[in-house]
């Protein structure tokens, strides 16, 4: 009987040790131990807007243009232009808390034009061939969402054509330099892919188009645009230490 009692006692001690081992391990490695790894101490790294990005965009534009050949009001023109634009952008953002500052360059091929009857029987047409901008950006980030404004310099290549009965007989063009300002909203679909929508007003200033190299035409043009785009961002994710 003494042997039986000894065996039972040994089995009881083993069972007791086995039942208390997980609790001891939990105290050593679990949530309550100093220096332990806690699941709720870890947070997914928040999205960072800092980094270089490149992308593509497309949109619509409406605007108007004025011109005058310094030959009196009968030769003055003022008419609407509209069309589409599509291009690419490249930029860099730097985030400081919720504030995001950056710089961006864009280039668009365009199909923006307009025409009107001028000097009774003639047809005056203007066409915007391409548009480029260099802007500074200032945004407010809410994790993966950001609203921002931008402003800077704009460039546009604009041609003027005067025709009669569909046959051009005067033409000329110039690269215009002006300004651009606008607002936008971006959303980070992933750590690398960012979608955007932007509104911009572009004023290309006044330049002289020398029609056939002889007749000066002082041309002004401006457009308003809505563009949708997508960008690919390189790097910039950051880790925030767990809160104590």
C-alpha positions as CSV (number, residue, x, y, z in Angstrom):
1,X,0.0,0.0,0.0
2,X,2.9,2.3,0.8
3,X,4.1,1.9,-2.8
4,X,0.7,2.6,-4.2
5,X,0.4,5.7,-2.1
6,X,3.9,6.8,-3.3
7,X,2.9,6.3,-6.9
8,X,-0.3,8.2,-6.4
9,X,1.6,11.1,-4.7
10,X,4.1,11.2,-7.5
11,X,1.4,11.3,-10.2
12,X,-0.4,14.1,-8.3
13,X,2.8,16.1,-8.1
14,X,3.4,15.6,-11.9
15,X,-0.2,16.6,-12.7
16,X,0.1,19.7,-10.4
17,X,3.4,20.7,-12.0
18,X,1.9,20.3,-15.5
19,X,-1.1,22.4,-14.7
20,X,0.9,25.2,-13.2
21,X,3.6,25.3,-16.0
22,X,1.5,27.2,-18.6
23,X,0.6,29.8,-16.0
24,X,4.3,30.2,-15.0
25,X,5.3,30.5,-18.7
26,X,2.6,33.0,-19.2
27,X,3.9,35.1,-16.2
28,X,7.4,34.8,-17.7
29,X,6.7,35.6,-21.3
30,X,3.1,36.9,-21.5
31,X,1.4,40.2,-21.1
32,X,2.4,40.8,-17.5
33,X,6.1,40.2,-17.6
34,X,8.5,43.1,-17.6
35,X,10.1,43.4,-21.1
36,X,7.7,40.9,-22.5
37,X,6.2,41.0,-26.0
38,X,2.6,42.1,-25.9
39,X,0.3,41.8,-28.9
40,X,-1.5,45.0,-28.0
41,X,1.8,46.9,-27.8
42,X,2.2,46.7,-31.6
43,X,0.4,49.0,-34.0
44,X,0.5,48.8,-37.8
45,X,2.9,51.5,-39.1
46,X,0.8,54.6,-40.1
47,X,1.0,55.7,-43.7
48,X,3.6,58.3,-44.5
49,X,3.2,60.7,-47.4
50,X,7.0,61.3,-47.4
51,X,8.7,60.1,-50.6
52,X,9.2,60.4,-54.3
53,X,6.2,59.6,-56.5
54,X,5.4,59.4,-60.3
55,X,2.1,59.0,-62.0
56,X,-0.3,59.6,-64.8
57,X,-3.5,61.7,-65.0
58,X,-6.2,62.7,-67.5
59,X,-9.1,65.2,-67.4
60,X,-11.2,67.9,-69.1
61,X,-10.6,71.6,-69.6
62,X,-12.7,74.6,-70.4
63,X,-11.5,78.2,-70.9
64,X,-11.4,81.2,-73.2
65,X,-8.9,83.2,-75.2
66,X,-8.7,86.8,-76.4
67,X,-6.6,88.2,-79.1
68,X,-6.0,91.4,-81.1
69,X,-3.9,92.3,-84.1
70,X,-3.5,96.0,-83.1
71,X,-5.7,96.9,-86.1
72,X,-8.7,98.1,-84.1
73,X,-11.6,96.3,-82.4
74,X,-12.8,94.7,-85.6
75,X,-9.8,92.4,-85.5
76,X,-10.2,91.6,-81.8
77,X,-11.3,88.1,-80.8
78,X,-12.8,86.6,-77.6
79,X,-14.0,83.0,-77.7
80,X,-14.2,79.8,-75.7
81,X,-11.9,76.8,-75.8
82,X,-12.5,73.3,-74.4
83,X,-11.1,69.8,-74.7
84,X,-9.2,67.0,-73.0
85,X,-5.7,66.7,-71.5
86,X,-3.7,63.7,-70.5
87,X,-0.1,63.4,-69.1
88,X,2.3,62.5,-66.3
89,X,3.5,64.0,-63.1
90,X,6.5,63.6,-60.8
91,X,7.0,65.0,-57.3
92,X,8.2,64.7,-53.8
93,X,6.4,65.1,-50.5
94,X,7.7,65.6,-47.0
95,X,5.4,65.0,-44.0
96,X,5.7,66.7,-40.6
97,X,2.9,65.5,-38.3
98,X,-0.3,66.2,-40.3
99,X,1.4,68.8,-42.5
100,X,2.7,67.8,-45.9
101,X,4.8,70.0,-48.1
102,X,6.0,69.1,-51.6
103,X,6.9,70.1,-55.1
104,X,5.6,68.7,-58.3
105,X,6.0,68.9,-62.1
106,X,3.4,68.0,-64.7
107,X,3.3,67.7,-68.5
108,X,0.1,67.2,-70.5
109,X,-0.6,66.6,-74.1
110,X,-3.9,68.4,-74.9
111,X,-6.7,68.5,-77.4
112,X,-8.0,71.9,-76.4
113,X,-9.1,74.3,-79.0
114,X,-11.8,76.8,-80.1
115,X,-12.8,79.0,-83.0
116,X,-15.0,82.0,-83.9
117,X,-15.9,84.1,-86.9
118,X,-13.6,87.1,-87.2
119,X,-13.5,90.0,-89.5
120,X,-16.9,89.1,-90.9
121,X,-15.9,86.2,-93.2
122,X,-12.8,84.8,-91.6
123,X,-12.4,82.0,-89.1
124,X,-10.0,82.4,-86.2
125,X,-8.9,79.3,-84.3
126,X,-6.6,78.7,-81.4
127,X,-5.2,75.4,-80.2
128,X,-3.4,74.4,-77.1
129,X,-0.8,71.8,-78.0
130,X,0.7,71.0,-74.6
131,X,0.7,72.3,-71.0
132,X,3.3,72.0,-68.3
133,X,3.4,73.2,-64.6
134,X,5.8,73.4,-61.7
135,X,4.1,73.9,-58.4
136,X,4.6,73.9,-54.7
137,X,2.1,72.0,-52.6
138,X,0.8,72.3,-49.1
139,X,-1.5,69.6,-47.6
140,X,-3.2,68.4,-44.5
141,X,-3.0,64.6,-44.0
142,X,-5.5,62.5,-42.1
143,X,-3.7,59.1,-42.2
144,X,-4.3,57.9,-45.8
145,X,-6.4,60.9,-46.9
146,X,-5.0,64.3,-47.8
147,X,-6.5,67.6,-48.9
148,X,-4.0,70.1,-50.4
149,X,-3.6,73.3,-52.3
150,X,-0.9,74.1,-54.9
151,X,0.4,77.0,-56.9
152,X,3.2,77.9,-59.3
153,X,4.2,78.6,-62.8
154,X,2.4,77.2,-66.0
155,X,3.6,76.9,-69.6
156,X,1.5,76.3,-72.7
157,X,2.2,76.0,-76.4
158,X,-0.6,77.8,-78.3
159,X,-1.1,78.2,-82.0
160,X,-3.4,80.7,-83.9
161,X,-4.7,80.0,-87.3
162,X,-6.8,82.3,-89.5
163,X,-8.6,80.7,-92.5
164,X,-11.2,81.6,-95.2
165,X,-13.6,79.0,-96.6
166,X,-11.6,76.3,-94.6
167,X,-8.3,77.3,-96.2
168,X,-5.6,78.6,-93.7
169,X,-3.7,81.7,-94.8
170,X,-2.4,83.1,-91.6
171,X,-0.8,81.2,-88.7
172,X,1.6,81.6,-85.8
173,X,2.2,80.5,-82.3
174,X,4.2,81.0,-79.1
175,X,5.0,79.3,-75.8
176,X,3.2,81.1,-73.1
177,X,4.3,81.5,-69.5
178,X,1.8,82.2,-66.7
179,X,0.5,80.9,-63.4
180,X,-1.5,78.0,-61.9
181,X,-3.4,77.5,-58.7
182,X,-5.7,74.8,-57.5
183,X,-6.8,72.3,-54.9
184,X,-6.9,68.5,-54.7
185,X,-7.7,65.4,-52.7
186,X,-5.6,62.3,-52.5
187,X,-6.2,58.9,-51.0
188,X,-3.6,56.1,-50.5
189,X,-5.1,52.9,-51.8
190,X,-2.0,51.1,-50.6
191,X,1.4,52.1,-49.3
192,X,2.5,52.6,-52.9
193,X,-0.6,53.5,-54.9
194,X,-2.3,56.9,-54.5
195,X,-5.4,58.1,-56.3
196,X,-6.2,61.8,-56.7
197,X,-8.6,64.3,-58.1
198,X,-7.6,67.9,-58.7
199,X,-9.1,71.2,-59.8
200,X,-6.8,73.9,-61.3
201,X,-7.0,77.3,-62.9
202,X,-4.3,78.0,-65.4
203,X,-3.6,81.5,-66.8
204,X,-1.1,81.4,-69.6
205,X,-0.6,85.2,-69.8
206,X,-0.3,87.3,-72.9
207,X,2.2,86.5,-75.7
208,X,2.5,87.9,-79.3
209,X,1.8,85.4,-82.1
210,X,3.4,86.7,-85.2
211,X,1.1,85.5,-87.9
212,X,3.1,84.5,-91.0
213,X,6.0,86.3,-89.3
214,X,4.5,89.7,-90.0
215,X,1.1,90.4,-88.4
216,X,1.4,90.6,-84.6
217,X,-1.5,89.1,-82.6
218,X,-1.5,89.6,-78.9
219,X,-3.0,86.4,-77.4
220,X,-4.2,85.7,-73.9
221,X,-5.6,82.3,-72.8
222,X,-6.8,80.6,-69.6
223,X,-8.4,77.3,-68.7
224,X,-10.0,75.5,-65.8
225,X,-9.3,71.8,-65.5
226,X,-10.5,68.8,-63.6
227,X,-8.0,65.9,-63.6
228,X,-8.1,62.4,-62.2
229,X,-4.8,60.6,-61.6
230,X,-2.9,57.7,-60.0
231,X,0.6,57.8,-58.5
232,X,3.2,55.3,-57.5
233,X,5.1,56.3,-54.3
234,X,8.6,55.1,-53.5
235,X,9.4,54.4,-49.9
236,X,8.7,56.7,-47.0
237,X,6.8,54.4,-44.6
238,X,7.7,54.9,-41.0
239,X,7.3,53.1,-37.6
240,X,5.9,54.7,-34.5
241,X,7.1,53.3,-31.2
242,X,4.4,51.7,-29.0
243,X,2.7,54.0,-26.5
244,X,3.8,53.4,-22.9
